[in-house]
Amino acid sequence: MSTIANRLIDAWNSHDFSQVAALYSTDCESIDVGQSGMLRGIEGLRQMFTGYWAAFPDLRFTLEASMEEAEALALFWRATGTHRGAILRIPATGRSVEILGSAHHSLSEGKIVRSTYIWDTAGLLRNLGLLPELST
């Protein structure tokens, strides 16, 4: 697996924003299905990551697969955690969650300049008891 993919997962799991910020350009742009609008720059990233870490203090990402080209990186990941703080305006439930997602990054000079994060929001709502389980 890609070195930058592993560094990124390790940074996300560190819950230390300085480790995350070191991998992104200062003027990066990000879209996340759980956020309203474009996240701009390091401050936008800080708000996103600190919000997720506050909602899930034990949040852990596992890299399932990655693909890297010269200026692109795609990750498929699994996240687990315990819902201890508000997310999507949903107060803490204390429930454990397991979510699948992907992140698609554009790179320039070894830094992430643009990201799109797509993750299973319906699965999160099911894990939190807010949507019914899917029937087979």
Secondary structure, 3 states (H helix, E strand, C coil): CCHHHHHHHHHHHHCCHHHHHCCEEEEEEEEECCCCCCEEHHHHHHHHHHHHHHHCCCCEEEEEEEEEECCEEEEEEEEEEECCCCECCECCCCCEEEEEEEEEEEEECCEEEEEEEEECHHHHHHHCCCCCCCCC
